Amino acid sequence: MTHRNLQARRRVQFTQLARNTETGPKATAQPREPLAFTPRKPQSKS
């Protein structure tokens, strides 16, 4: 339960970071759909 909670929290932080970083035409065109799929890619590269 704790591990899952930590992962969920990290996902939220990643989504917020992506929102802050993507403050352009992409964010306006697709505000949440792409963000939901982006957090997983950066985590793999990080």
PDB file of N, H, CA, C and O in Angstrom:
ATOM      1  N   MET A   1       0.843  -1.200   0.000  1.00  0.00           N
ATOM      2  CA  MET A   1       0.000   0.000   0.000  1.00  0.00           C
ATOM      3  C   MET A   1       0.880   1.252   0.000  1.00  0.00           C
ATOM      4  O   MET A   1       0.596   2.229  -0.694  1.00  0.00           O
ATOM      5  N   THR A   2       1.932   1.203   0.777  1.00  0.00           N
ATOM      6  H   THR A   2       2.163   0.410   1.341  1.00  0.00           H
ATOM      7  CA  THR A   2       2.800   2.397   0.835  1.00  0.00           C
ATOM      8  C   THR A   2       3.502   2.593  -0.503  1.00  0.00           C
ATOM      9  O   THR A   2       3.586   3.709  -1.017  1.00  0.00           O
ATOM     10  N   HIS A   3       3.997   1.507  -1.054  1.00  0.00           N
ATOM     11  H   HIS A   3       3.929   0.601  -0.637  1.00  0.00           H
ATOM     12  CA  HIS A   3       4.728   1.626  -2.323  1.00  0.00           C
ATOM     13  C   HIS A   3       3.808   2.168  -3.412  1.00  0.00           C
ATOM     14  O   HIS A   3       4.205   3.006  -4.221  1.00  0.00           O
ATOM     15  N   ARG A   4       2.585   1.677  -3.416  1.00  0.00           N
ATOM     16  H   ARG A   4       2.262   0.996  -2.759  1.00  0.00           H
ATOM     17  CA  ARG A   4       1.634   2.127  -4.457  1.00  0.00           C
ATOM     18  C   ARG A   4       1.347   3.611  -4.258  1.00  0.00           C
ATOM     19  O   ARG A   4       1.256   4.370  -5.223  1.00  0.00           O
ATOM     20  N   ASN A   5       1.210   4.009  -3.020  1.00  0.00           N
ATOM     21  H   ASN A   5       1.285   3.392  -2.237  1.00  0.00           H
ATOM     22  CA  ASN A   5       0.915   5.415  -2.745  1.00  0.00           C
ATOM     23  C   ASN A   5       2.074   6.296  -3.213  1.00  0.00           C
ATOM     24  O   ASN A   5       1.867   7.365  -3.788  1.00  0.00           O
ATOM     25  N   LEU A   6       3.280   5.833  -2.957  1.00  0.00           N
ATOM     26  H   LEU A   6       3.448   4.965  -2.490  1.00  0.00           H
ATOM     27  CA  LEU A   6       4.460   6.609  -3.368  1.00  0.00           C
ATOM     28  C   LEU A   6       4.478   6.753  -4.886  1.00  0.00           C
ATOM     29  O   LEU A   6       4.739   7.835  -5.411  1.00  0.00           O
ATOM     30  N   GLN A   7       4.202   5.669  -5.577  1.00  0.00           N
ATOM     31  H   GLN A   7       3.989   4.790  -5.150  1.00  0.00           H
ATOM     32  CA  GLN A   7       4.212   5.714  -7.055  1.00  0.00           C
ATOM     33  C   GLN A   7       3.140   6.669  -7.556  1.00  0.00           C
ATOM     34  O   GLN A   7       3.369   7.444  -8.484  1.00  0.00           O
ATOM     35  N   ALA A   8       1.983   6.606  -6.940  1.00  0.00           N
ATOM     36  H   ALA A   8       1.797   5.976  -6.186  1.00  0.00           H
ATOM     37  CA  ALA A   8       0.878   7.489  -7.353  1.00  0.00           C
ATOM     38  C   ALA A   8       1.279   8.942  -7.113  1.00  0.00           C
ATOM     39  O   ALA A   8       0.984   9.819  -7.925  1.00  0.00           O
ATOM     40  N   ARG A   9       1.938   9.182  -6.015  1.00  0.00           N
ATOM     41  H   ARG A   9       2.178   8.470  -5.356  1.00  0.00           H
ATOM     42  CA  ARG A   9       2.358  10.564  -5.694  1.00  0.00           C
ATOM     43  C   ARG A   9       3.391  11.015  -6.729  1.00  0.00           C
ATOM     44  O   ARG A   9       3.352  12.153  -7.196  1.00  0.00           O
ATOM     45  N   ARG A  10       4.298  10.134  -7.076  1.00  0.00           N
ATOM     46  H   ARG A  10       4.330   9.210  -6.696  1.00  0.00           H
ATOM     47  CA  ARG A  10       5.343  10.491  -8.046  1.00  0.00           C
ATOM     48  C   ARG A  10       4.681  10.802  -9.392  1.00  0.00           C
ATOM     49  O   ARG A  10       5.079  11.727 -10.100  1.00  0.00           O
ATOM     50  N   ARG A  11       3.680  10.020  -9.717  1.00  0.00           N
ATOM     51  H   ARG A  11       3.357   9.268  -9.142  1.00  0.00           H
ATOM     52  CA  ARG A  11       2.992  10.229 -11.014  1.00  0.00           C
ATOM     53  C   ARG A  11       2.367  11.619 -11.035  1.00  0.00           C
ATOM     54  O   ARG A  11       2.432  12.328 -12.039  1.00  0.00           O
ATOM     55  N   VAL A  12       1.775  11.990  -9.934  1.00  0.00           N
ATOM     56  H   VAL A  12       1.722  11.414  -9.118  1.00  0.00           H
ATOM     57  CA  VAL A  12       1.126  13.314  -9.873  1.00  0.00           C
ATOM     58  C   VAL A  12       2.185  14.407 -10.027  1.00  0.00           C
ATOM     59  O   VAL A  12       1.975  15.387 -10.743  1.00  0.00           O
ATOM     60  N   GLN A  13       3.298  14.236  -9.364  1.00  0.00           N
ATOM     61  H   GLN A  13       3.468  13.440  -8.782  1.00  0.00           H
ATOM     62  CA  GLN A  13       4.373  15.243  -9.459  1.00  0.00           C
ATOM     63  C   GLN A  13       4.878  15.311 -10.895  1.00  0.00           C
ATOM     64  O   GLN A  13       5.127  16.396 -11.419  1.00  0.00           O
ATOM     65  N   PHE A  14       5.027  14.161 -11.522  1.00  0.00           N
ATOM     66  H   PHE A  14       4.824  13.280 -11.096  1.00  0.00           H
ATOM     67  CA  PHE A  14       5.513  14.136 -12.908  1.00  0.00           C
ATOM     68  C   PHE A  14       4.531  14.861 -13.820  1.00  0.00           C
ATOM     69  O   PHE A  14       4.926  15.615 -14.710  1.00  0.00           O
ATOM     70  N   THR A  15       3.238  14.618 -13.581  1.00  0.00           N
ATOM     71  H   THR A  15       2.916  14.006 -12.859  1.00  0.00           H
ATOM     72  CA  THR A  15       2.221  15.267 -14.421  1.00  0.00           C
ATOM     73  C   THR A  15       2.275  16.776 -14.216  1.00  0.00           C
ATOM     74  O   THR A  15       2.166  17.538 -15.177  1.00  0.00           O
ATOM     75  N   GLN A  16       2.440  17.203 -12.981  1.00  0.00           N
ATOM     76  H   GLN A  16       2.528  16.583 -12.202  1.00  0.00           H
ATOM     77  CA  GLN A  16       2.497  18.647 -12.707  1.00  0.00           C
ATOM     78  C   GLN A  16       3.731  19.242 -13.376  1.00  0.00           C
ATOM     79  O   GLN A  16       3.667  20.333 -13.942  1.00  0.00           O
ATOM     80  N   LEU A  17       4.846  18.533 -13.312  1.00  0.00           N
ATOM     81  H   LEU A  17       4.898  17.646 -12.852  1.00  0.00           H
ATOM     82  CA  LEU A  17       6.079  19.021 -13.939  1.00  0.00           C
ATOM     83  C   LEU A  17       5.878  19.146 -15.447  1.00  0.00           C
ATOM     84  O   LEU A  17       6.263  20.140 -16.062  1.00  0.00           O
ATOM     85  N   ALA A  18       5.275  18.131 -16.017  1.00  0.00           N
ATOM     86  H   ALA A  18       4.962  17.323 -15.517  1.00  0.00           H
ATOM     87  CA  ALA A  18       5.042  18.152 -17.467  1.00  0.00           C
ATOM     88  C   ALA A  18       4.144  19.336 -17.819  1.00  0.00           C
ATOM     89  O   ALA A  18       4.340  19.986 -18.847  1.00  0.00           O
ATOM     90  N   ARG A  19       3.178  19.610 -16.979  1.00  0.00           N
ATOM     91  H   ARG A  19       3.019  19.082 -16.145  1.00  0.00           H
ATOM     92  CA  ARG A  19       2.261  20.737 -17.259  1.00  0.00           C
ATOM     93  C   ARG A  19       3.041  22.045 -17.201  1.00  0.00           C
ATOM     94  O   ARG A  19       2.860  22.916 -18.052  1.00  0.00           O
ATOM     95  N   ASN A  20       3.891  22.182 -16.219  1.00  0.00           N
ATOM     96  H   ASN A  20       4.038  21.475 -15.528  1.00  0.00           H
ATOM     97  CA  ASN A  20       4.665  23.424 -16.081  1.00  0.00           C
ATOM     98  C   ASN A  20       5.670  23.558 -17.228  1.00  0.00           C
ATOM     99  O   ASN A  20       5.912  24.657 -17.727  1.00  0.00           O
ATOM    100  N   THR A  21       6.242  22.444 -17.632  1.00  0.00           N
ATOM    101  H   THR A  21       6.045  21.551 -17.227  1.00  0.00           H
ATOM    102  CA  THR A  21       7.251  22.497 -18.703  1.00  0.00           C
ATOM    103  C   THR A  21       6.585  22.717 -20.056  1.00  0.00           C
ATOM    104  O   THR A  21       7.096  23.459 -20.896  1.00  0.00           O
ATOM    105  N   GLU A  22       5.449  22.072 -20.259  1.00  0.00           N
ATOM    106  H   GLU A  22       5.034  21.470 -19.577  1.00  0.00           H
ATOM    107  CA  GLU A  22       4.766  22.213 -21.565  1.00  0.00           C
ATOM    108  C   GLU A  22       3.732  23.330 -21.488  1.00  0.00           C
ATOM    109  O   GLU A  22       2.530  23.071 -21.434  1.00  0.00           O
ATOM    110  N   THR A  23       4.204  24.560 -21.482  1.00  0.00           N
ATOM    111  H   THR A  23       5.181  24.770 -21.526  1.00  0.00           H
ATOM    112  CA  THR A  23       3.266  25.696 -21.405  1.00  0.00           C
ATOM    113  C   THR A  23       3.195  26.375 -22.767  1.00  0.00           C
ATOM    114  O   THR A  23       3.389  27.586 -22.873  1.00  0.00           O
ATOM    115  N   GLY A  24       2.922  25.608 -23.788  1.00  0.00           N
ATOM    116  H   GLY A  24       2.764  24.624 -23.702  1.00  0.00           H
ATOM    117  CA  GLY A  24       2.882  26.212 -25.129  1.00  0.00           C
ATOM    118  C   GLY A  24       1.656  25.768 -25.908  1.00  0.00           C
ATOM    119  O   GLY A  24       0.603  25.516 -25.323  1.00  0.00           O
ATOM    120  N   PRO A  25       1.788  25.673 -27.209  1.00  0.00           N
ATOM    121  CA  PRO A  25       0.668  25.275 -28.075  1.00  0.00           C
ATOM    122  C   PRO A  25       0.250  23.823 -27.819  1.00  0.00           C
ATOM    123  O   PRO A  25      -0.927  23.476 -27.928  1.00  0.00           O
ATOM    124  N   LYS A  26       1.202  23.006 -27.489  1.00  0.00           N
ATOM    125  H   LYS A  26       2.158  23.287 -27.401  1.00  0.00           H
ATOM    126  CA  LYS A  26       0.880  21.577 -27.236  1.00  0.00           C
ATOM    127  C   LYS A  26      -0.021  21.470 -26.013  1.00  0.00           C
ATOM    128  O   LYS A  26      -1.007  20.733 -26.026  1.00  0.00           O
ATOM    129  N   ALA A  27       0.312  22.194 -24.969  1.00  0.00           N
ATOM    130  H   ALA A  27       1.113  22.793 -24.958  1.00  0.00           H
ATOM    131  CA  ALA A  27      -0.487  22.132 -23.737  1.00  0.00           C
ATOM    132  C   ALA A  27      -1.912  22.610 -24.017  1.00  0.00           C
ATOM    133  O   ALA A  27      -2.872  22.086 -23.451  1.00  0.00           O
ATOM    134  N   THR A  28      -2.041  23.601 -24.886  1.00  0.00           N
ATOM    135  H   THR A  28      -1.262  24.027 -25.346  1.00  0.00           H
ATOM    136  CA  THR A  28      -3.391  24.125 -25.177  1.00  0.00           C
ATOM    137  C   THR A  28      -4.142  23.147 -26.086  1.00  0.00           C
ATOM    138  O   THR A  28      -5.351  22.958 -25.946  1.00  0.00           O
ATOM    139  N   ALA A  29      -3.420  22.539 -27.004  1.00  0.00           N
ATOM    140  H   ALA A  29      -2.439  22.693 -27.118  1.00  0.00           H
ATOM    141  CA  ALA A  29      -4.067  21.599 -27.942  1.00  0.00           C
ATOM    142  C   ALA A  29      -4.481  20.335 -27.181  1.00  0.00           C
ATOM    143  O   ALA A  29      -5.603  19.853 -27.338  1.00  0.00           O
ATOM    144  N   GLN A  30      -3.576  19.804 -26.358  1.00  0.00           N
ATOM    145  H   GLN A  30      -2.665  20.196 -26.231  1.00  0.00           H
ATOM    146  CA  GLN A  30      -3.899  18.588 -25.585  1.00  0.00           C
ATOM    147  C   GLN A  30      -3.387  18.792 -24.163  1.00  0.00           C
ATOM    148  O   GLN A  30      -2.214  18.538 -23.888  1.00  0.00           O
ATOM    149  N   PRO A  31      -4.236  19.240 -23.272  1.00  0.00           N
ATOM    150  CA  PRO A  31      -3.820  19.547 -21.899  1.00  0.00           C
ATOM    151  C   PRO A  31      -3.627  18.312 -21.027  1.00  0.00           C
ATOM    152  O   PRO A  31      -2.674  18.267 -20.249  1.00  0.00           O
ATOM    153  N   ARG A  32      -4.481  17.327 -21.127  1.00  0.00           N
ATOM    154  H   ARG A  32      -5.255  17.364 -21.759  1.00  0.00           H
ATOM    155  CA  ARG A  32      -4.347  16.198 -20.185  1.00  0.00           C
ATOM    156  C   ARG A  32      -4.032  14.897 -20.915  1.00  0.00           C
ATOM    157  O   ARG A  32      -3.229  14.112 -20.409  1.00  0.00           O
ATOM    158  N   GLU A  33      -4.591  14.645 -22.013  1.00  0.00           N
ATOM    159  H   GLU A  33      -5.243  15.282 -22.424  1.00  0.00           H
ATOM    160  CA  GLU A  33      -4.349  13.340 -22.675  1.00  0.00           C
ATOM    161  C   GLU A  33      -2.857  13.038 -22.840  1.00  0.00           C
ATOM    162  O   GLU A  33      -2.413  11.967 -22.428  1.00  0.00           O
ATOM    163  N   PRO A  34      -2.084  13.924 -23.416  1.00  0.00           N
ATOM    164  CA  PRO A  34      -0.649  13.673 -23.616  1.00  0.00           C
ATOM    165  C   PRO A  34       0.091  13.620 -22.283  1.00  0.00           C
ATOM    166  O   PRO A  34       1.007  12.816 -22.107  1.00  0.00           O
ATOM    167  N   LEU A  35      -0.302  14.462 -21.364  1.00  0.00           N
ATOM    168  H   LEU A  35      -1.047  15.115 -21.508  1.00  0.00           H
ATOM    169  CA  LEU A  35       0.386  14.495 -20.063  1.00  0.00           C
ATOM    170  C   LEU A  35       0.238  13.140 -19.375  1.00  0.00           C
ATOM    171  O   LEU A  35       1.162  12.682 -18.702  1.00  0.00           O
ATOM    172  N   ALA A  36      -0.895  12.511 -19.537  1.00  0.00           N
ATOM    173  H   ALA A  36      -1.645  12.883 -20.084  1.00  0.00           H
ATOM    174  CA  ALA A  36      -1.121  11.227 -18.867  1.00  0.00           C
ATOM    175  C   ALA A  36      -0.179  10.167 -19.445  1.00  0.00           C
ATOM    176  O   ALA A  36       0.172   9.201 -18.768  1.00  0.00           O
ATOM    177  N   PHE A  37       0.219  10.358 -20.684  1.00  0.00           N
ATOM    178  H   PHE A  37      -0.066  11.143 -21.234  1.00  0.00           H
ATOM    179  CA  PHE A  37       1.092   9.350 -21.307  1.00  0.00           C
ATOM    180  C   PHE A  37       2.567   9.757 -21.233  1.00  0.00           C
ATOM    181  O   PHE A  37       3.456   8.935 -21.456  1.00  0.00           O
ATOM    182  N   THR A  38       2.814  11.017 -20.922  1.00  0.00           N
ATOM    183  H   THR A  38       2.091  11.684 -20.741  1.00  0.00           H
ATOM    184  CA  THR A  38       4.215  11.482 -20.880  1.00  0.00           C
ATOM    185  C   THR A  38       4.947  11.050 -19.619  1.00  0.00           C
ATOM    186  O   THR A  38       6.106  10.642 -19.705  1.00  0.00           O
ATOM    187  N   PRO A  39       4.325  11.122 -18.467  1.00  0.00           N
ATOM    188  CA  PRO A  39       5.036  10.812 -17.221  1.00  0.00           C
ATOM    189  C   PRO A  39       5.765   9.470 -17.273  1.00  0.00           C
ATOM    190  O   PRO A  39       6.793   9.302 -16.618  1.00  0.00           O
ATOM    191  N   ARG A  40       5.254   8.536 -18.027  1.00  0.00           N
ATOM    192  H   ARG A  40       4.418   8.673 -18.559  1.00  0.00           H
ATOM    193  CA  ARG A  40       5.885   7.206 -18.025  1.00  0.00           C
ATOM    194  C   ARG A  40       7.159   7.251 -18.887  1.00  0.00           C
ATOM    195  O   ARG A  40       8.132   6.577 -18.548  1.00  0.00           O
ATOM    196  N   LYS A  41       7.185   7.981 -19.932  1.00  0.00           N
ATOM    197  H   LYS A  41       6.394   8.528 -20.207  1.00  0.00           H
ATOM    198  CA  LYS A  41       8.385   8.010 -20.804  1.00  0.00           C
ATOM    199  C   LYS A  41       9.576   8.683 -20.099  1.00  0.00           C
ATOM    200  O   LYS A  41      10.667   8.115 -20.083  1.00  0.00           O
ATOM    201  N   PRO A  42       9.397   9.838 -19.538  1.00  0.00           N
ATOM    202  CA  PRO A  42      10.518  10.519 -18.856  1.00  0.00           C
ATOM    203  C   PRO A  42      11.065   9.690 -17.688  1.00  0.00           C
ATOM    204  O   PRO A  42      12.262   9.717 -17.403  1.00  0.00           O
ATOM    205  N   GLN A  43      10.192   8.971 -17.031  1.00  0.00           N
ATOM    206  H   GLN A  43       9.220   8.949 -17.262  1.00  0.00           H
ATOM    207  CA  GLN A  43      10.663   8.165 -15.892  1.00  0.00           C
ATOM    208  C   GLN A  43      11.647   7.098 -16.386  1.00  0.00           C
ATOM    209  O   GLN A  43      12.611   6.775 -15.693  1.00  0.00           O
ATOM    210  N   SER A  44      11.407   6.564 -17.560  1.00  0.00           N
ATOM    211  H   SER A  44      10.624   6.827 -18.123  1.00  0.00           H
ATOM    212  CA  SER A  44      12.281   5.512 -18.101  1.00  0.00           C
ATOM    213  C   SER A  44      13.634   6.125 -18.490  1.00  0.00           C
ATOM    214  O   SER A  44      14.681   5.515 -18.274  1.00  0.00           O
ATOM    215  N   LYS A  45      13.603   7.326 -19.060  1.00  0.00           N
ATOM    216  H   LYS A  45      12.753   7.822 -19.235  1.00  0.00           H
ATOM    217  CA  LYS A  45      14.861   7.969 -19.494  1.00  0.00           C
ATOM    218  C   LYS A  45      15.631   8.474 -18.273  1.00  0.00           C
ATOM    219  O   LYS A  45      16.860   8.417 -18.240  1.00  0.00           O
ATOM    220  N   SER A  46      14.918   8.956 -17.299  1.00  0.00           N
ATOM    221  H   SER A  46      13.920   9.002 -17.326  1.00  0.00           H
ATOM    222  CA  SER A  46      15.603   9.495 -16.102  1.00  0.00           C
ATOM    223  C   SER A  46      16.411   8.376 -15.504  1.00  0.00           C
ATOM    224  O   SER A  46      17.080   8.571 -14.489  1.00  0.00           O
TER     225      SER A  46
END
